[in-house]
Amino acid sequence: MSERTALLVTDRTQVENRAKDESVWSKLAREAYVLGAGVAVGIKDGVKEIVDDPAPALGRLAIAGGIGMVLGATQRTAGLARLGLEAAGVGMGLAFYRDIVHPQRWSAVRSALSDAWQSDANTDRSVKLIGNSLGRMVFDTALMTGATLGAAKLSQKYLSFNPGEGRLWEPSHMSSYDRMLMEKASRVHPYEF
């Protein structure tokens, strides 16, 4: 974490603009390298952080898995429970979107790419900036989304929320609405013999 906060704008190497010496292709290649290497550094740092101290990551994964299980299990029901959980999912999505479009994240990316375009002297700093802002976001998003979707799909298959049956969770492959339709279809009309 200390390396993340140590990279400031004042860490830039002061170099002259060498735009006249380099082709556009070499600048674009350097920017592509900065983006790719930065994302790889961010992913590597994320994995290293999980290996070094797994407790916070396991807590976040457990929360994401729990949210996924609840959302997946209630997906087959109708009514206020499903509507409320879908609204909560939309709220979490909006909070995630707000985090993505946060100006500070993109100003660091813009600064890193601008430095990489101007000169190759700031390449290492630019890779670290991209890794700290964009690479970690990619890693955390992939990890949490995978845990949430995996738990949601498993709970959709093996759990359903059936409030009318007296039990909160019941192993099932059929929703309560489908079960109600099957019961109605199996009843015999009272006037038929």
N, C-alpha and C positions, 0 to 999 in steps of 0.2 A: 504493500500500500504506500510506503514512503516514496517509492520510485514514481508512483503515479502523481503525487503532489509536487515532486521535485522538478518536474519539467515545466518550466515557465517560459514566457516569451523572452526573458532576458538570457536564456540559455542559447539563443541563436548565435551561430558563428557569423561574424561580420565579414562578408565577402562582397566583392563587386559583382554586379550583374553581368554574367557571361552569356547573355542572350545572343550576342553576335557570333560567338564561337561555336555554338552547338546547334544541331539541326532540331527541328520540331520532333522528329521521330525519336531522337535520344531523350528529349525531355518527356515525351509521352511514355517511353519505356521506363524511365526513372519513376514517373508517377505510378505506373502500373506496378512496378516493383515495390514502391512504398505502400501502396494499398494492399497488395497480396502479402508482403512480409509483415506488415502491421497487423493484419487480421490473424495471420499465423502466430505472431508473438502474443496477441491477446488471448487466443485459444490456448496456447502453451502455458501462459501465466494462469489462466483459469483452471486448467487441469492441475498445475503445480499447487495452486492454492487449495484445491480440494484434497489432493494427496497429503499436503502438509497439515491441514486442519479440516478434517471432514465434517465435524459437527455442524457448523453453520450451513454447509451445502446440503447435508442430509436433512436438516430442518426445513430448508427451502423446498427440497424435493418432496418431503412428506406433506408440506402444505399444498404444493402444486398437485400432488397425487390425490390428496383428500378432496380438493376442489374438483378435480377431474372425476373422481368417483361419484360425488354428489350430483354433479351436473349430468353425468352419463346415466346414473340410475334413475333420475327424475325425468329424463328426456322422453320416456315412453308414456308418461302420465299426462293427463290434461288438468287444467285448472290453475289455481293460484300458485301452487308450489312450483310448477314448471315456469309460469310467467315470471314469478319473483326471481327464480334462479337465472333465467335468461336475462332479466334486467341487471342482475348482479354481474353476470358475464359481460354484458355491454359496458357496465361501469368500469370493470377491470380492464377491458380493452381500451377504453378512453384514457385511463390512467397510463397504460402502456404507451399509447400514442403520444400523450403529453411528454412522457420521458424521451421518446424517440425524437420529437421535434424540438427538444430543449435547445435554445440557441447556443449555450456553452458547449454542448457536444459538437455541434457542427462548426462552431468558430475554431475549435481545435483542429478539426479535420481540414477546414479551409486553410488555416495557417500552415499545417503540415504540407499540404499539396502545393501551396504557393511557394513555400521554401524549397520544395523539391523541384519545382519548375525553374526557379531562379538559379539554383546552383546545386552541385552534388556534395558540397561541403556539409550540408545540413541533413543528409540522407538518414543517418543513424537516429538523430533527434526526431525526424519526421516519422520514421518507422515506430519509435516508442510512443509518439503522440497518437498515431493511428491505432496502435495496439491497445493503449489505455482507454481510448474513447470508443472506437468503432469495433475493435476486435473483441473486447470483453462483452459488449452489447450483443454481438453475434453469438458468442459462446453461451452466455446466460439465456438468451432467447431460445436458442436451439435446445438447450438442456431442459428448461422449464416447460417449453411447449411440448417437447417429447414426453415428459413425465405426465403432464396434464392430459394430453390426447391418449396416451397409452392407458392410463387409469380410466378415462372416460369410456374408451372402447371395451375394456374388460368389464366394467360395471354395467354397460349397456347389454352385454351378452349374458352376464351371470346374476345381476341384481336388478330388481325393480321396486319402485316405491308403491306400496299397496296400502293406503291408509284405511280402507274399509274392512280389511281382513284382520285387524287387531295386531298385526305384526308390522314392524317398520321395514325390515328387509326380508325378502323371501327370494330364494333362488328361483329364477323363472326365465323363460324365453318368450313369454307372452305378456303383453301389457294388460292392465286391469280393464281397459276398454275392450280389448279383444276377448278377454275372459268373459265379460258381461255379454257380448254378442254371442259367444258360444253357448252360454247358459240359456239365453233367450231362444236360440235356434233349436236347442235340444228339448225344450218344453213342449208338451202335447197340449193342443187346444182343448179347453174343457168340454166343448160340445162334440168333439170327435171321439169315436169309439174304436 
